[in-house]
Amino acid sequence: MDKDWLCFHPAPSKPRFIPPPGAVDAHCHVFGPGAVFPYAPQRKYTPCDASREQLFALRDLLGFERNVIVQATCHGNDNRALLDAIAHSNGRARGVASVDPAVSDAELRALHDAGVRGVRFNFLKRLTDFTPREVLMNIAERIAPLGWHVVVYFEAQDLPELWDFFTSLPTTVVVDHMGRPDVGQRVDAPQFERFVQLLREHSNVWSKVSCPERLSLSGPPTYDDVVPFARRLVEEFPDRVLWGTDWPHPNLKTHMPDDGTLVDMIPRIAPTEELQRKLLVDNPLRLYWA
Ligand code: 0GY
């Protein structure tokens, strides 16, 4: 299992694009260090340690002010590394946790007080074991009164089967990485049209326009084939999109992106200052800091 992945870029470039004041990197992770915060025994991969200090240094280098730190499967439902990072962020980080179905209301309240604003449900078979929908629905119903949202991670071909579940969730639903479209298909092909339809028909559904490095077939540094997909969502749903680096890019085996070049893609997917402000500031502040 161990050591078949790459470590994050050792020296990302300073981006040319300057994010607007208050910009939020709304999808990133901290990992370990494993000696302090051990990885989950049931994990499907072991990441490189990626500390809060390294995350905050990257935030500053890229010109961002805040982070939303998302729990990844390699830490299971043990959110200690995430909570430790938020606690040391001077109020500049919030979190999306993974929780055990048996979590108590008091534990959820404690997570809220610690800066958590959502839970993540992961539907990628290569990353997690199956959890019955009714168990997930019960968690969603219990976090709804806290004003939290559900983050869902799935692949485009699985959307038809997941549609009814997603559209019955009682919270805002944030989709990771545009629902992982096959960017070898046209942006107006049925697969991505279905995802656009999900957002059109359900005003509580948002999308992260993130992870060109995972989706692209044309590859770095410009990831051209991902741009039309992200841009379409930003232009059609400007108030329901988020952007994130996905640093430290867990479980990537082909290449490791330069985070500076990822930031330099932003003007290509959000071509006006107004769209950039919504994507990077207004939307994440509304969801995580309101
Ligand atoms: C991501 C993507 C991946 C991993 C996870 O929770 C996770 O382990 O999300 C992936 O392997 O595609 O967003 O970090």
Residues whose N, C-alpha, C, O or C-beta is under 5 A from the ligand:
A	BS01	0GY	Q71 A72 T73 C74 L127 P250 N251
